[in-house]
Amino acid sequence: MFPRLALLLAAAGLVAQDAAAPAPAAAPAAPAGWAYEADLDLGGRSGKENGTALSAGVRAEHEQAKVDKTVASLRGNSSTTGAEKSADDLLAKASYERTLAKATFWYVRADAGYDRVRDLDLLALGTGGLGYRIVEDDKGSFDVRAGLGYRVEETDGAGMTDTRAAALDLGLAFERDLAWGKLRVGVDAVPSLEDFADVTIRHESSFEFLLKDSPLALRVGITQDYRSEDPDEKLQNTYFLRLVYRWR
């Protein structure tokens, strides 16, 4: 169903390849403080509504000596195809994680927003749990996590019902620096504890082309939003070409 499997297999191959290669010199430590990025992209959508979508986002990250990390982001999409909205959503996210041992960490995260194309007036999620860092080296990392939380969805769509329930939080995050760019894969799955068939899955895979000695980067990728309870179209795909600007 999702192309992320192929991407993950490719990523695993990159990890194995890098493991066999001589270890590169350690990169200089990033300067302390907050790091910021803003982006703008043009994407195509298929699923509940088809068409183009304009998207913009901002992100802030603070990491302290590889012990704790705080991330906050805001992303909005808006576009009209003909007389129909092909994109009208906003999502704010915040997370904090702290290392417990060399490869384990605990985390908390919260999401809030809406998606009017999917007739969702409110999306909210708060979770916390434990994570394990399967791979971490100078070129990237591969994390998995599992936790518990509470999920809220309020809708006015025909055939859809509001959700207020305890939920599992399962996810993975993969990042790998290559000589000419960076590969990222992220998957979040949140099934309801009252009904495991009621699940939301969000997947994003992207490849970023780094521009040497420049705060600009170009990112191409796909985002997939799967909602098992949507009676019209369970899977929404968004393909994007994104211009990213970073600063400190």
C-alpha positions in Angstrom: 0.0 0.0 0.0 2.7 2.4 0.9 5.9 3.0 -1.1 7.8 3.5 2.2 8.7 -0.2 2.3 10.8 0.1 -0.8 12.5 3.3 0.6 13.2 1.6 3.9 14.8 -1.4 2.1 16.9 1.0 0.1 17.8 2.8 3.3 18.8 -0.4 5.0 21.0 -1.2 2.1 22.7 2.2 2.5 23.3 1.5 6.2 24.9 -1.9 5.3 27.0 -0.3 2.6 28.2 2.5 4.9 29.0 -0.1 7.6 31.4 -1.8 5.3 33.1 1.4 4.2 35.9 3.1 6.2 34.6 5.4 8.9 34.6 9.1 7.8 36.2 11.8 9.9 33.9 13.1 12.6 32.0 16.2 11.6 32.5 19.4 13.7 29.9 19.9 16.4 27.0 22.1 15.5 26.9 25.5 17.3 24.7 25.6 20.4 21.3 27.2 20.3 18.2 27.0 18.1 18.3 26.1 14.4 15.4 27.3 12.2 14.1 26.6 8.8 11.3 27.9 6.6 10.1 26.4 3.3 7.7 26.8 0.5 6.6 24.1 -1.9 4.3 23.1 -4.8 2.8 19.7 -4.7 0.3 17.4 -6.4 -2.4 15.6 -4.6 -4.3 12.4 -5.2 -6.9 10.7 -3.1 -10.0 12.3 -1.6 -9.3 15.4 -3.8 -7.0 15.6 -6.8 -5.1 18.7 -7.8 -2.1 20.9 -7.0 -1.4 22.2 -3.5 0.6 25.1 -2.2 2.3 24.5 1.2 4.4 26.5 3.6 6.0 25.6 6.9 8.4 26.7 9.6 10.4 24.6 12.0 12.7 25.2 15.0 15.0 22.6 16.7 17.2 22.8 19.7 19.6 19.9 20.6 21.8 20.0 23.7 24.9 17.8 23.6 23.0 14.9 22.0 21.2 14.5 25.3 17.9 16.2 24.8 16.1 17.6 21.7 13.2 19.9 21.3 11.4 20.4 18.0 8.4 22.6 17.1 6.9 23.0 13.6 3.9 24.5 11.8 2.7 23.6 8.3 -0.2 24.7 6.2 -1.6 23.7 2.8 -4.1 25.6 0.7 -5.2 25.2 -2.9 -8.3 25.2 -5.0 -8.8 23.1 -8.1 -11.8 24.3 -10.1 -14.6 24.9 -7.6 -13.3 22.3 -5.1 -10.6 22.6 -2.4 -7.8 20.2 -3.1 -6.0 21.3 0.1 -7.0 23.2 3.2 -5.2 22.0 6.3 -3.0 23.2 9.2 -0.9 21.1 11.6 1.2 22.3 14.5 3.6 19.8 16.2 5.9 19.9 19.2 8.1 17.2 20.7 10.8 16.7 23.3 13.1 13.7 23.8 15.8 13.0 26.3 18.5 10.3 26.2 18.3 7.7 29.0 21.3 5.6 27.9 23.4 5.2 24.8 20.6 3.9 22.5 17.4 4.6 24.5 15.4 7.7 25.1 12.0 8.8 26.4 9.8 11.3 24.5 6.6 13.3 24.6 4.9 14.9 21.6 1.7 16.8 20.8 -0.1 17.6 17.5 -3.0 19.9 16.8 -4.7 21.1 13.6 -7.5 20.6 11.1 -8.0 19.2 7.6 -11.1 20.6 5.9 -10.7 18.5 2.8 -11.2 15.4 5.0 -14.0 17.2 6.9 -11.9 17.2 10.1 -12.5 20.3 12.1 -10.1 19.3 14.9 -7.1 16.9 15.0 -5.4 16.6 18.4 -2.9 14.1 19.7 -0.8 13.9 22.9 1.5 10.9 23.5 4.6 9.8 25.4 6.8 6.7 25.5 10.2 5.2 24.9 12.4 5.0 21.9 15.4 3.0 20.7 18.2 4.2 18.4 19.0 1.3 16.2 21.7 3.2 14.2 23.6 6.4 15.1 26.8 7.5 13.5 28.2 10.6 11.8 26.0 10.1 8.8 22.6 9.7 10.4 20.3 7.7 12.6 17.5 5.2 12.6 15.0 5.4 15.6 11.9 3.4 16.5 9.5 4.4 19.3 6.4 3.2 21.1 4.1 4.9 23.5 0.6 5.7 24.7 -1.5 8.8 24.3 -4.9 10.3 23.7 -6.4 11.0 20.2 -9.2 13.5 19.4 -10.8 14.0 16.0 -13.9 16.1 15.5 -15.6 15.9 12.1 -18.7 17.1 10.2 -18.3 14.6 7.3 -21.1 12.3 6.3 -20.6 8.8 7.5 -17.8 9.8 9.9 -17.9 9.9 13.7 -15.9 11.9 16.3 -13.0 10.1 17.9 -12.0 10.5 21.6 -10.0 7.6 22.7 -6.7 6.4 24.2 -4.3 5.3 21.5 -1.0 3.6 20.8 1.8 5.7 19.3 4.2 3.7 17.0 6.8 5.3 14.8 10.2 5.3 13.1 12.5 7.9 11.8 15.4 7.4 9.4 18.0 9.9 8.3 21.1 9.3 6.2 23.6 11.8 4.8 25.0 11.0 1.4 27.7 12.7 -0.5 25.2 14.7 -2.6 22.1 14.9 -0.3 20.1 13.6 2.6 17.5 10.8 2.7 14.7 11.0 5.3 11.9 8.5 6.0 9.3 8.9 8.8 6.3 6.8 9.7 3.7 7.5 12.5 0.9 5.0 13.2 -1.7 5.8 15.8 -4.4 3.0 16.4 -7.2 3.5 18.8 -7.0 1.2 21.9 -10.8 0.8 21.8 -10.7 -0.4 18.2 -7.4 -1.3 16.6 -9.0 -1.1 13.1 -9.5 2.6 13.7 -6.0 3.8 12.8 -4.3 6.8 11.3 -0.9 6.4 9.5 1.2 9.2 8.3 4.3 8.6 6.1 6.8 11.0 4.6 9.8 10.2 2.5 12.1 12.8 1.0 15.4 13.4 -0.6 17.2 16.7 0.0 19.7 18.1 -2.4 22.2 20.2 -0.4 23.5 23.4 -1.9 27.2 23.9 -1.0 27.9 26.9 1.3 24.3 28.0 1.0 21.4 28.2 3.5 19.2 27.0 0.7 18.3 23.4 -0.1 15.9 21.6 -2.5 13.8 18.7 -1.2 11.6 16.3 -3.2 9.3 13.7 -1.6 5.9 12.3 -0.9 3.6 12.5 2.1 0.8 10.0 2.7 -2.1 10.3 5.1 -4.1 7.1 5.7 -7.3 7.2 7.8 -9.2 3.9 8.1 -12.5 5.5 9.1 -12.8 7.9 6.1 -15.8 6.5 4.1 -14.8 8.2 0.8 -11.0 7.8 0.4 -8.8 6.3 3.0 -5.4 7.3 1.5 -4.4 10.9 0.5 -1.0 11.3 -1.4 0.9 14.5 -1.7 4.0 14.8 -3.9 6.1 17.9 -3.3 9.0 19.9 -4.5 10.2 22.1 -1.6 12.6 25.0 -1.3 14.1 25.2 2.2 15.9 28.1 3.8 17.8 27.6 7.1 19.3 30.0 9.7 20.5 30.2 13.3 
